[in-house]
Amino acid sequence: MSVKVEGLTKVYGTQKAVNGLSFEAKKGEVLGFLGPNGAGKTTTMKMISCFIPQTFGKATVCGFKTDVDPMEVRKKIGYLPEHNPLYKEMYIKEYLHFIAGVHKLKNKKSRVSEMIEMTGLEREQNKRIGQISKGYKQRVGLAQAMIHDPEVLILDEPTSGLDPNQLVEIRSLIKRLSKEKTVIFSTHIMQEVQAVCDRVVIINQGELVANDDIDTLQSKVRGEALIAVQFLEKAHEAQLAKINGVLNVRKLDNNRWLLSADLKKDIRPDLFRYAVNENLTIIELKKEVSSVEDVFQKLTSKK
């Protein structure tokens, strides 16, 4: 397990910013780390990356405990914080050479060139960091986080300030990197979660409220599966209601029906068999799900 958090807690005076948090992040996946403002996301990421110590609990990165082997943990992690700290007076290439030196890389020149190409900084590499746009600053931040080839990437709002074309490129880069690394991805942009993440952890007021893949969470929040189906010919409500697992049938329009079903039962195979037996032609069939926004709002508004 690349990252394992058990009972992680951070207390400031009388306030628990993070309270007994436990989750795991595996190699080969992008873990979305979500929560409203003040939920404790950034505090958690700072503890995992050894920027601040935990009060209780433990966090392990690639087998090293954050409170026992912080230097080893730092070697394993690439971290892009939300407020990207850069030396604005330095040139991009100069800055990346500096970061490579901090990590004591032997192949500094080739690694810097590789990072510049990977993050699309070729045209801007000879500019001062203070002269480039916010989107390109984010790219520089990504490059510095990846330059030492870490096993774990922790990205806090990595797509902030990117234009639509840059978004597509960075999404693709993150997905490509996740095949060989563990990526923890924090964002407020729900479309990014849908596009990039394999699984999500949602916290609210410092506590875990969800830890699952997106499809499962969407179904759990709705409480039932909804199947929209349209037939070419006329179907009968009473017969649709008899299909195994169907809880409710509602007619929409133009031979379109909305069927609610038990979450534990996928009714689509039985629905196909029904259509064949009744000589009906299915021209549309889709599973309706709650949006990621719906899931997020419902899970974080309980308290």
C-alpha positions in Angstrom: 0.0 0.0 0.0 1.6 3.3 -1.1 -0.2 5.5 1.4 -2.1 4.3 4.5 -3.7 6.6 7.0 -5.0 5.2 10.4 -6.8 7.3 12.9 -5.0 10.5 11.8 -5.9 13.5 14.0 -4.8 17.1 14.2 -5.7 19.3 17.1 -5.3 23.0 17.3 -6.1 24.1 20.8 -9.6 22.9 21.4 -10.4 22.4 17.7 -10.0 19.1 15.9 -9.1 20.0 12.3 -8.8 16.3 11.4 -10.5 13.7 13.5 -9.6 10.0 13.3 -9.2 9.8 9.6 -8.5 6.4 8.0 -8.1 5.6 4.3 -5.6 4.0 1.8 -4.3 5.1 -1.6 -3.0 2.4 -3.9 -0.4 2.4 -6.7 -2.1 2.7 -10.1 -5.1 4.8 -9.1 -6.0 8.4 -8.8 -7.7 9.0 -5.4 -9.9 12.1 -5.3 -9.7 13.8 -1.9 -12.7 16.0 -1.5 -14.4 18.2 1.1 -15.8 21.7 1.6 -13.7 24.6 2.6 -12.3 24.0 6.1 -13.0 20.3 6.0 -9.3 19.4 6.8 -8.1 18.4 3.3 -5.0 20.6 3.2 -4.2 19.8 6.8 -4.4 16.1 6.0 -2.1 16.4 3.0 0.4 18.4 5.0 0.6 15.7 7.6 1.0 13.0 5.0 3.8 15.0 3.3 5.5 15.8 6.7 4.9 19.5 6.5 3.2 19.4 9.9 3.1 16.7 12.5 0.0 14.8 13.5 -1.4 15.0 17.0 -2.6 11.3 17.1 -2.8 8.4 14.7 -0.3 7.4 12.0 0.4 7.9 8.3 2.6 5.5 6.3 4.1 6.3 2.9 5.7 3.4 1.0 6.3 1.7 4.3 7.8 4.7 6.1 6.0 6.3 9.0 5.7 10.1 8.8 6.5 10.6 12.5 9.5 8.2 12.5 11.2 8.6 9.0 10.1 12.0 7.7 13.1 12.4 5.4 12.4 9.0 3.7 8.8 9.9 3.3 9.7 13.2 1.7 11.9 11.3 -0.8 8.9 9.3 -1.8 6.5 12.2 -2.3 6.0 14.8 -4.9 3.8 17.6 -3.5 2.0 20.5 -5.3 0.4 22.6 -2.6 -2.7 24.7 -3.2 -0.8 28.0 -3.0 2.0 27.1 -5.3 5.2 28.6 -3.8 7.7 29.5 -6.5 10.7 31.8 -6.8 9.2 34.3 -9.2 12.6 36.0 -9.9 14.1 32.8 -11.2 13.8 31.5 -14.8 11.8 28.3 -15.3 14.7 26.2 -16.4 16.9 27.7 -13.7 14.3 27.0 -11.0 13.9 23.4 -12.1 17.7 22.9 -12.1 17.7 24.3 -8.5 15.0 21.8 -7.4 16.8 19.0 -9.1 19.9 20.0 -7.1 17.9 20.0 -3.8 17.0 16.4 -4.6 20.6 15.7 -5.4 19.8 14.2 -8.8 22.7 13.0 -10.9 21.0 13.5 -14.2 19.8 17.1 -13.6 20.1 18.3 -17.2 18.2 15.4 -18.8 15.6 15.3 -16.1 14.8 19.0 -16.3 14.5 18.7 -20.1 12.1 15.8 -19.6 10.0 17.6 -17.1 9.8 20.7 -19.4 8.6 18.6 -22.3 6.2 16.5 -20.2 4.4 19.6 -18.7 4.4 21.6 -22.0 6.8 24.3 -20.8 9.0 24.4 -23.9 7.9 27.8 -25.2 8.1 29.4 -21.7 11.2 27.8 -20.3 13.5 30.8 -20.7 11.1 33.2 -19.0 11.1 34.4 -15.4 8.4 32.6 -13.4 7.0 36.0 -12.4 6.3 36.8 -16.1 4.2 33.7 -16.9 0.4 33.1 -16.4 -1.2 31.3 -13.5 -1.7 28.2 -15.7 1.9 28.0 -16.6 2.9 28.5 -12.9 0.8 25.4 -12.2 2.8 23.5 -14.8 6.0 24.6 -13.2 4.6 23.4 -9.9 3.8 20.0 -11.4 7.2 19.8 -12.9 9.0 20.5 -9.6 6.7 17.9 -7.8 7.6 15.2 -10.3 11.2 16.0 -11.0 12.7 13.4 -8.6 10.3 10.7 -9.9 8.4 10.1 -6.6 6.3 7.1 -6.0 3.5 9.2 -4.6 2.1 12.5 -6.0 -0.1 14.7 -3.8 -1.7 17.4 -5.9 -3.8 20.1 -4.2 -5.9 21.9 -6.8 -3.5 21.1 -9.6 -5.8 22.4 -12.4 -6.5 25.8 -10.9 -6.0 28.5 -13.5 -5.7 26.3 -16.5 -7.5 27.0 -19.7 -9.6 24.3 -21.4 -6.8 23.0 -23.6 -4.4 22.9 -20.7 -7.0 21.1 -18.6 -7.2 18.3 -21.2 -3.4 18.0 -21.3 -2.9 18.0 -17.5 -5.7 15.5 -17.0 -4.1 13.2 -19.5 -0.7 13.6 -17.8 -2.2 12.8 -14.4 -3.9 9.7 -15.7 -0.7 8.6 -17.4 1.4 9.1 -14.3 -1.1 7.2 -12.2 -0.4 3.9 -14.0 2.9 3.8 -12.3 2.4 6.0 -9.2 -0.1 6.7 -6.5 -1.9 10.0 -7.0 -3.9 11.9 -4.4 -5.8 14.6 -6.1 -7.7 17.3 -4.3 -10.0 19.7 -6.1 -13.2 21.7 -5.8 -14.1 21.2 -9.4 -16.4 18.3 -9.6 -15.9 17.8 -13.4 -12.3 17.1 -12.6 -13.3 14.3 -10.2 -15.4 12.6 -12.8 -12.7 13.0 -15.5 -9.6 12.0 -13.5 -10.4 10.0 -10.3 -10.8 6.3 -9.9 -12.0 6.5 -6.3 -13.0 9.3 -3.9 -12.5 10.0 -0.3 -14.8 12.7 1.0 -14.3 14.4 4.4 -16.5 16.9 6.3 -15.5 18.8 9.4 -12.4 16.6 9.6 -14.2 13.3 9.5 -14.5 10.7 6.8 -18.0 10.6 5.2 -17.3 8.5 2.1 -14.6 6.2 0.6 -15.7 4.4 -2.6 -15.6 4.5 -6.4 -17.7 7.2 -8.0 -20.4 4.9 -9.5 -21.0 3.2 -6.2 -21.3 6.5 -4.3 -23.8 7.8 -6.9 -26.0 4.8 -6.5 -25.8 4.9 -2.7 -26.8 8.5 -2.5 -29.8 8.0 -4.7 -30.8 4.9 -2.7 -32.0 3.1 -5.8 -31.0 2.4 -9.3 -32.9 4.2 -12.0 -33.1 2.8 -15.5 -34.5 4.8 -18.4 -35.8 2.7 -21.3 -37.5 3.6 -24.6 -39.2 1.0 -26.8 -40.2 1.4 -30.5 -43.4 -0.4 -29.8 -46.0 0.0 -27.0 -45.1 -1.6 -23.7 -47.4 -2.3 -20.7 -46.8 -0.9 -17.2 -48.1 -4.0 -15.5 -45.7 -6.3 -17.3 -42.7 -4.0 -16.7 -43.6 -3.9 -13.0 -43.3 -7.8 -12.9 -39.6 -7.8 -14.0 -37.5 -9.1 -11.2 -35.9 -6.3 -9.1 -38.2 -3.5 -10.4 -39.6 -1.4 -7.5 -41.5 1.2 -9.4 -42.5 2.1 -13.0 -43.2 5.6 -14.3 -44.2 6.4 -17.8 -42.5 9.4 -19.4 -43.3 10.0 -23.1 -43.0 8.4 -26.5 -42.9 4.9 -25.1 -40.2 6.0 -22.6 -40.3 4.5 -19.1 -38.3 5.2 -15.9 -37.8 2.1 -13.8 -36.5 2.2 -10.2 -34.8 -0.9 -9.0 -33.1 -2.5 -6.0 -29.4 -1.4 -5.9 -28.4 -5.0 -5.4 -30.1 -6.1 -8.6 -29.1 -5.2 -12.2 -32.4 -5.4 -14.0 -31.1 -4.7 -17.5 -30.6 -8.4 -18.5 -34.1 -9.2 -17.4 -35.4 -6.1 -19.2 -33.7 -7.3 -22.4 -35.3 -10.8 -22.0 -38.7 -9.2 -21.4 -38.3 -7.1 -24.7 -37.4 -10.3 -26.6 -40.3 -12.3 -25.3 -42.8 -9.5 -26.0 -41.2 -8.7 -29.5 -40.3 -5.2 -28.4 -37.4 -3.2 -29.8 -35.3 -1.2 -27.3 -34.1 2.0 -28.9 -32.7 3.6 -25.7 -31.4 2.2 -22.4 -29.4 4.1 -19.9 -28.7 4.1 -16.2 -29.5 7.4 -14.5 -27.1 8.4 -11.7 -26.7 11.2 -9.3 -24.2 13.8 -10.4 -21.0 14.1 -8.5 -22.2 17.5 -7.3 -25.4 15.8 -5.8 -23.2 13.2 -4.1 -20.9 15.8 -2.6 -23.7 18.1 -1.4 -25.7 15.3 0.2 -22.7 13.8 2.0 -21.3 17.1 3.3 -24.5 18.7 4.4 -25.4 16.1 7.1 -23.7 18.1 9.8 
